[in-house]
Amino acid sequence: MADTADTRTPAEIEADIRRRREVLAETLDEIGMRVHPKTLVGDAKAKVVSHVDHTLGRAYVQVNRVVSEVRTQFVDAEGAPRVERIVPVALLAVGVVGLFALGARRRRDR
């Protein structure tokens, strides 16, 4: 059978109880701070900001990739513009803008 006799003095027991209370008080303070509404809101905001930053970072990379791909369509390896590709796109853009302008003018005339 195990010896259950406590060989500590009453002063040692009181010191142990005091230390244990201090540890428990710190733990309760920490729990109180974690469940405080301001802390919860701050954590939620931080999580949203992190997610938005991550999403914007991914979007930035995707846009850079698309811009690079478009640039390779209109610029050759030396950096000179590819006129044979730029002229048709410019004519198409002018035509689309002209159609929009003509449509807006017709609506005003009615």
C-alpha positions in Angstrom: 0.0 0.0 0.0 1.3 3.5 -0.9 2.3 5.9 1.8 -0.2 8.9 1.6 1.3 10.8 4.5 2.1 14.4 3.5 5.5 15.4 4.8 5.1 19.1 3.9 4.9 21.7 6.6 1.8 23.9 6.8 3.8 26.9 5.5 4.8 24.8 2.4 1.2 23.8 1.8 0.0 27.4 2.1 2.8 28.5 -0.4 1.7 25.7 -2.8 -2.0 26.8 -2.5 -0.9 30.5 -3.1 1.1 29.5 -6.2 -1.8 27.4 -7.5 -4.2 30.3 -7.0 -1.9 32.6 -8.9 -1.7 30.2 -11.8 -5.5 29.7 -11.8 -6.0 33.5 -11.7 -3.7 34.0 -14.7 -5.5 31.2 -16.6 -8.9 32.8 -15.8 -7.6 36.2 -17.0 -6.4 34.7 -20.2 -9.7 32.9 -20.8 -11.6 36.1 -20.0 -9.5 38.0 -22.6 -10.0 35.3 -25.2 -13.8 35.4 -24.9 -14.1 39.2 -24.5 -16.3 40.6 -27.3 -13.6 43.0 -28.5 -11.1 40.2 -28.7 -13.6 38.1 -30.7 -14.4 40.9 -33.1 -10.7 41.7 -33.5 -9.9 38.1 -34.3 -12.8 37.9 -36.8 -11.6 41.1 -38.5 -8.1 39.8 -38.6 -9.3 36.6 -40.2 -11.3 38.5 -42.8 -8.4 40.8 -43.6 -6.1 37.8 -44.0 -8.6 36.1 -46.4 -9.1 39.3 -48.4 -5.3 39.8 -48.6 -4.9 36.2 -49.8 -7.7 36.6 -52.4 -6.3 39.9 -53.6 -2.8 38.4 -53.9 -4.1 35.5 -56.0 -6.1 38.0 -58.2 -3.0 40.1 -58.6 -0.9 37.1 -59.8 -3.7 36.1 -62.2 -4.0 39.6 -63.6 -0.2 39.8 -64.1 -0.3 36.4 -65.8 -3.0 37.6 -68.2 -1.2 40.9 -68.9 2.0 39.0 -69.7 0.1 36.7 -72.1 -1.6 39.6 -73.8 1.8 41.5 -74.1 3.4 38.4 -75.8 0.6 38.6 -78.4 1.3 42.2 -79.3 5.1 42.4 -78.7 7.8 40.2 -80.2 10.8 38.8 -78.4 12.9 42.0 -79.0 10.2 44.2 -77.6 9.1 45.6 -80.9 5.3 45.9 -81.5 3.7 43.4 -83.8 1.9 45.6 -86.2 0.1 42.7 -88.0 -1.7 42.0 -84.7 -2.1 45.6 -83.4 -3.8 47.1 -86.4 -6.8 44.7 -86.6 -7.4 45.0 -82.9 -7.3 48.8 -83.1 -9.7 48.8 -86.1 -12.1 46.6 -84.1 -11.9 48.9 -81.1 -12.7 51.9 -83.2 -15.6 50.1 -84.9 -17.1 49.1 -81.5 -16.7 52.6 -80.1 -18.3 53.9 -83.3 -21.3 51.6 -83.0 -21.8 52.6 -79.4 -21.7 56.3 -80.4 -24.1 55.7 -83.2 -26.5 53.8 -80.9 -26.3 56.6 -78.3 -27.0 59.2 -81.0 -30.0 57.3 -82.3 -31.5 57.1 -78.8 -31.1 60.9 -78.3 -32.8 61.6 -81.6 -35.9 59.7 -80.7 
